[in-house]
Amino acid sequence: MTIEKKFQIDPLHPSLPGHFPGNPIVPGVVILAEVLASIEQSLPKPLVLSNVPVVKFHFPLRPNELVQLTFDLLPDQVIIFSCQVGARRIVSGQFNFHPNIQTATPQI
């Protein structure tokens, strides 16, 4: 099942002044945290992140750009995801989750 969500990173996010002054781009860890939070909000039960075997950052993300997140929940608690801004792919990757373990919030 493919699920789609949208998100934006606020231009006032505390990581942006240092990344990079005068020409801000959103740090990869901030993007991944938002992807993980969006996935968690979309699933019927919480999952525990096991590992992130694959992540590829294709293009920088600027603050306030509208990101289209698409992800699929595969067997064995694997999620593959892709984020785009318009036709430009920003990031893609895979999250693996622990099977049959529940917690309130997955951790990166």
C-alpha positions as CSV (number, residue, x, y, z in Angstrom):
1,M,0.0,0.0,0.0
2,T,1.4,3.4,-1.0
3,I,0.8,6.3,1.3
4,E,1.4,10.0,0.4
5,K,1.9,12.9,2.8
6,K,3.1,16.5,2.4
7,F,5.3,18.5,4.7
8,Q,7.4,21.7,4.8
9,I,10.3,22.7,7.0
10,D,9.8,26.1,8.6
11,P,12.3,28.7,7.6
12,L,12.7,29.5,11.4
13,H,13.8,25.9,12.2
14,P,16.7,26.2,14.7
15,S,19.1,24.2,12.5
16,L,19.0,26.6,9.5
17,P,21.0,29.6,10.6
18,G,24.2,27.5,10.7
19,H,23.4,25.4,7.7
20,F,24.4,27.6,5.7
21,P,24.3,31.3,6.6
22,G,22.7,33.4,3.8
23,N,21.9,30.3,1.7
24,P,20.0,27.9,4.0
25,I,19.5,24.2,3.1
26,V,17.7,21.8,5.3
27,P,20.1,19.3,7.0
28,G,19.5,15.7,6.1
29,V,18.8,14.7,9.7
30,V,16.0,17.2,9.8
31,I,14.5,15.8,6.6
32,L,14.7,12.2,7.9
33,A,13.2,13.1,11.2
34,E,10.2,14.7,9.4
35,V,9.9,11.7,7.1
36,L,9.9,9.3,10.1
37,A,7.4,11.5,12.0
38,S,5.1,11.6,8.9
39,I,5.3,7.8,8.6
40,E,4.6,7.3,12.2
41,Q,1.4,9.5,12.0
42,S,0.2,7.4,9.1
43,L,0.4,4.0,10.6
44,P,-2.1,2.4,12.9
45,K,0.5,1.3,15.4
46,P,3.9,2.7,16.5
47,L,7.0,1.0,15.3
48,V,10.6,0.9,16.6
49,L,13.3,1.9,14.1
50,S,15.9,-0.8,13.8
51,N,18.2,0.7,11.1
52,V,18.4,2.8,8.0
53,P,20.3,0.7,5.5
54,V,19.9,3.0,2.5
55,V,19.5,6.8,2.2
56,K,20.4,8.8,-0.8
57,F,20.2,12.6,-0.9
58,H,19.6,13.6,-4.5
59,F,19.1,17.4,-4.2
60,P,19.2,20.0,-1.4
61,L,15.9,21.0,0.2
62,R,15.3,24.7,0.9
63,P,13.2,25.9,3.8
64,N,9.5,26.3,3.0
65,E,9.5,24.0,-0.1
66,L,6.5,21.7,-0.2
67,V,7.7,18.1,0.0
68,Q,5.7,15.2,-1.3
69,L,6.5,12.1,0.7
70,T,5.6,8.7,-0.8
71,F,6.2,5.5,1.1
72,D,5.3,1.8,1.0
73,L,5.1,-0.6,4.0
74,L,6.7,-3.9,2.8
75,P,6.7,-7.3,4.5
76,D,9.0,-7.7,7.5
77,Q,8.4,-4.1,8.8
78,V,10.4,-2.5,5.9
79,I,9.4,0.9,4.6
80,I,10.8,2.4,1.4
81,F,10.3,6.1,0.9
82,S,10.9,8.9,-1.6
83,C,10.5,12.7,-1.2
84,Q,10.1,15.1,-4.1
85,V,9.7,18.8,-4.6
86,G,7.8,19.1,-7.9
87,A,9.6,16.8,-10.3
88,R,12.9,17.0,-8.3
89,R,13.6,14.0,-6.1
90,I,15.1,15.2,-2.8
91,V,15.8,12.0,-0.9
92,S,15.0,8.3,-1.1
93,G,15.7,5.4,1.2
94,Q,14.6,2.6,3.4
95,F,13.8,2.2,7.1
96,N,13.8,-1.2,8.8
97,F,11.7,-1.6,12.0
98,H,11.8,-4.2,14.7
99,P,9.1,-6.7,14.2
100,N,6.3,-7.1,16.8
101,I,7.7,-4.4,19.2
102,Q,5.7,-1.3,20.0
103,T,6.7,2.0,21.6
104,A,5.4,5.5,21.8
105,T,7.9,7.1,19.4
106,P,10.5,5.6,17.0
107,Q,14.0,7.1,17.4
108,I,16.5,8.1,14.7
